[in-house]
Structure formats: structure tokens, C-alpha cells
Amino acid sequence: MRVTPRAGRDSLEGERAGALLVRLKAPPVEGAANEALVKLLGKAVGLPPSAVRITRGLAGRSKIVLLVGTDVPSVRARLDPDEEDVREDGR
């Protein structure tokens, strides 16, 4: 996963080189971007934020995330690559 903080909006921007591209409005200060990432991913895949764990990359833009209570096919179905993006506001 590749995260860009301080973006214009929170969104999932598809995949590049095998990594999910994520844009977050939150700045990378005091864990704000990580918290926004957890909320956005949880909402996008239908999980509570407590089921989304950043396992590597807390201080960097490249992250590895564990989603508890789901599987890869379910996540891929929720994050349909044909969708333009998945926004926090659901539009």
C-alpha cells in the first residue's frame, strides 16, 4: 500500500505495481494519517476500524495492513478495480 497524506480528499486510487494507492486529507503528524487510513479502509471493505491493523510502515508512506475477519477474494470484490475510486463520503 502506498499512502499520500495531505491530499485534497480521502480516496482509494486503484493499484500500481501491486500496491493499493491511497490519498488522505490528514497530515502525517501524530498518527493522524494512519488513523484516517484505518477508517477509510475499514469503511471501504466493510470492517470496523478495530479490524484494520497497520503491521508495517507506521512512519512511512509504504505500509502493510492486516484486515482481520475477511479474506482476499472478499476484499478484492469490495475494492472493484472498475470503480473510479472509493471515497470516504460514499459517492
Rosetta silent file (secondary structure, phi, psi, omega in degrees, C-alpha in Angstrom):
SEQUENCE: MRVTPRAGRDSLEGERAGALLVRLKAPPVEGAANEALVKLLGKAVGLPPSAVRITRGLAGRSKIVLLVGTDVPSVRARLDPDEEDVREDGR
SCORE:     score description
SCORE:     0.000 S_00000001
   1 L     0.000  138.122  179.330    0.000    0.000    0.000 S_00000001
   2 E  -122.283  119.569 -173.834    1.272    3.461   -0.879 S_00000001
   3 E  -107.747  136.268  173.908   -0.188    6.399    1.072 S_00000001
   4 E  -117.062  106.835  177.743   -0.135   10.075    0.102 S_00000001
   5 L   -80.052  169.612 -179.829   -1.027   12.332    3.044 S_00000001
   6 L    57.385   36.257  177.196   -2.259   15.940    2.750 S_00000001
   7 L   -85.345  172.881 -179.638   -4.251   15.133   -0.391 S_00000001
   8 L   -70.973  -24.972 -179.621   -7.357   17.004   -1.463 S_00000001
   9 L  -155.802  163.107  173.887   -9.658   14.170   -0.384 S_00000001
  10 L   -84.954  123.824  179.933   -9.654   10.727    1.177 S_00000001
  11 E  -161.840  156.083  171.352   -9.801    8.126   -1.591 S_00000001
  12 E   -99.322  124.446 -170.507   -8.575    4.790   -2.858 S_00000001
  13 E  -106.665   18.175  179.101   -6.969    5.413   -6.234 S_00000001
  14 E    97.018 -157.937 -173.658   -6.512    1.916   -7.602 S_00000001
  15 E  -126.320  143.523  174.088   -3.393   -0.185   -7.877 S_00000001
  16 E  -144.419  128.183  179.229    0.090    0.456   -9.200 S_00000001
  17 L    53.470   38.397  176.657    2.964   -2.035   -9.175 S_00000001
  18 L    80.015    5.681 -178.866    0.958   -4.354   -6.921 S_00000001
  19 E  -118.497  137.640  174.851    0.271   -1.698   -4.282 S_00000001
  20 E   -72.628  130.087  178.549   -3.027   -0.024   -3.443 S_00000001
  21 E   -94.239  127.826 -176.882   -2.735    3.755   -3.827 S_00000001
  22 E  -127.499  133.209  174.599   -4.416    5.737   -1.047 S_00000001
  23 E  -112.519  134.900 -178.468   -4.825    9.503   -0.742 S_00000001
  24 L  -129.877  137.801  176.417   -5.592   11.005    2.667 S_00000001
  25 L   -69.162  -31.845 -174.021   -6.511   14.563    3.663 S_00000001
  26 L   -65.183  145.717  176.025   -4.865   14.074    7.065 S_00000001
  27 L   -80.260  159.191  179.560   -1.273   15.196    7.600 S_00000001
  28 L   -82.911   53.661 -176.123    1.400   12.678    8.639 S_00000001
  29 L  -123.704  130.094  176.201    1.555   14.174   12.135 S_00000001
  30 L    52.337   36.196  175.386    0.921   12.373   15.432 S_00000001
  31 L    77.562    7.459 -177.742   -0.646    9.370   13.709 S_00000001
  32 H   -61.907  -43.282  179.935   -3.429   11.370   12.034 S_00000001
  33 H   -67.643  -38.863  178.054   -2.799    9.873    8.584 S_00000001
  34 H   -63.983  -41.146  178.550   -2.617    6.339    9.998 S_00000001
  35 H   -64.092  -42.586  178.218   -5.925    6.847   11.817 S_00000001
  36 H   -63.881  -39.348  177.989   -7.540    8.188    8.638 S_00000001
  37 H   -61.344  -46.686 -179.657   -6.178    5.204    6.690 S_00000001
  38 H   -59.791  -44.764  179.924   -7.652    2.713    9.169 S_00000001
  39 H   -65.721  -45.457 -178.826  -11.078    4.404    8.986 S_00000001
  40 H   -63.233  -47.542 -179.879  -11.077    4.676    5.188 S_00000001
  41 H   -64.700  -42.567  178.535  -10.012    1.058    4.617 S_00000001
  42 H   -57.478  -47.854  179.759  -12.455   -0.255    7.203 S_00000001
  43 H   -63.594  -41.976 -177.200  -15.334    1.565    5.549 S_00000001
  44 H   -64.623  -35.073 -177.602  -14.249    0.526    2.045 S_00000001
  45 H  -105.065    4.840  175.689  -14.118   -3.196    2.875 S_00000001
  46 L    76.617   34.472  179.218  -17.000   -3.258    5.360 S_00000001
  47 L  -122.803  152.476  173.697  -14.992   -3.798    8.541 S_00000001
  48 L   -70.000  153.860  179.010  -14.849   -1.830   11.779 S_00000001
  49 H   -55.141  -28.837  179.760  -11.675    0.225   12.261 S_00000001
  50 H   -67.021  -15.747  179.807  -10.644   -2.175   15.038 S_00000001
  51 H   -93.586    0.848  179.671  -10.275   -4.921   12.386 S_00000001
  52 E  -110.863  119.793 -177.636   -7.745   -2.891   10.359 S_00000001
  53 E  -127.179  128.719  174.712   -4.164   -3.027   11.623 S_00000001
  54 E   -84.121  113.948 -175.435   -1.090   -1.390   10.166 S_00000001
  55 E   -96.706  -19.328  178.434    1.588   -4.040   10.647 S_00000001
  56 E  -153.159  137.983  175.400    4.486   -2.311    8.910 S_00000001
  57 L    97.473   27.809 -179.340    5.245    1.250    7.860 S_00000001
  58 L   -55.851  -32.697 -176.604    3.711    3.318   10.664 S_00000001
  59 L  -104.990    4.320 -177.164    6.155    6.161    9.952 S_00000001
  60 L  -123.545  177.912  178.918    6.428    5.808    6.172 S_00000001
  61 L   -83.235  -27.628  177.090    4.303    6.060    3.050 S_00000001
  62 E   -89.219  126.833 -174.603    4.623    2.367    2.180 S_00000001
  63 L  -133.698  154.252  169.791    2.505    0.265    4.516 S_00000001
  64 E  -118.586  130.411 -174.308    1.419   -3.306    5.069 S_00000001
  65 E  -123.411  138.991  175.514   -2.052   -3.689    6.523 S_00000001
  66 E  -104.505  127.540  176.256   -3.769   -6.678    8.119 S_00000001
  67 E  -108.199  111.881 -175.846   -7.552   -6.938    7.701 S_00000001
  68 L   -89.979  130.649  175.505   -8.997   -9.213   10.389 S_00000001
  69 L    95.964   16.432  177.351  -12.232  -11.063    9.669 S_00000001
  70 L  -148.136  178.454  178.484  -12.148  -11.162    5.881 S_00000001
  71 L  -132.595  170.117 -175.051  -10.273  -12.814    3.036 S_00000001
  72 H   -59.938  -46.640  179.576   -8.551  -11.677   -0.141 S_00000001
  73 H   -60.134  -37.588  179.231  -11.408  -12.510   -2.560 S_00000001
  74 H   -66.319  -41.568  179.369  -13.882  -10.569   -0.401 S_00000001
  75 H   -65.985  -44.783  179.230  -11.581   -7.553   -0.225 S_00000001
  76 H   -61.329  -38.196  178.455  -10.940   -7.622   -3.970 S_00000001
  77 H   -65.029  -38.917  179.320  -14.692   -7.785   -4.623 S_00000001
  78 H   -71.093  -34.157 -179.061  -15.273   -4.748   -2.384 S_00000001
  79 L  -101.097   58.524 -176.501  -12.426   -2.795   -3.992 S_00000001
  80 L   -55.913  120.733 -178.934  -13.603   -3.353   -7.557 S_00000001
  81 L   -64.852  -14.556  178.539  -10.869   -2.114   -9.905 S_00000001
  82 L   -79.058  -15.816  177.120  -13.566   -0.931  -12.353 S_00000001
  83 L   -73.992  144.540  179.154  -14.694    1.714   -9.872 S_00000001
  84 L   -64.512  -48.782  174.503  -13.111    5.155  -10.341 S_00000001
  85 L  -166.768  167.405  176.554  -12.421    5.449   -6.603 S_00000001
  86 E  -118.438  112.237 -175.881  -13.935    4.713   -3.205 S_00000001
  87 E   -99.641  157.146  179.086  -14.381    7.870   -1.188 S_00000001
  88 L   -60.060  -35.299 -176.805  -14.987    8.264    2.488 S_00000001
  89 L   -81.867    0.265  174.647  -18.296   10.054    1.811 S_00000001
  90 L    79.662    5.747  179.305  -19.551    7.087   -0.262 S_00000001
  91 L   -79.838    0.000    0.000  -20.035    8.991   -3.534 S_00000001
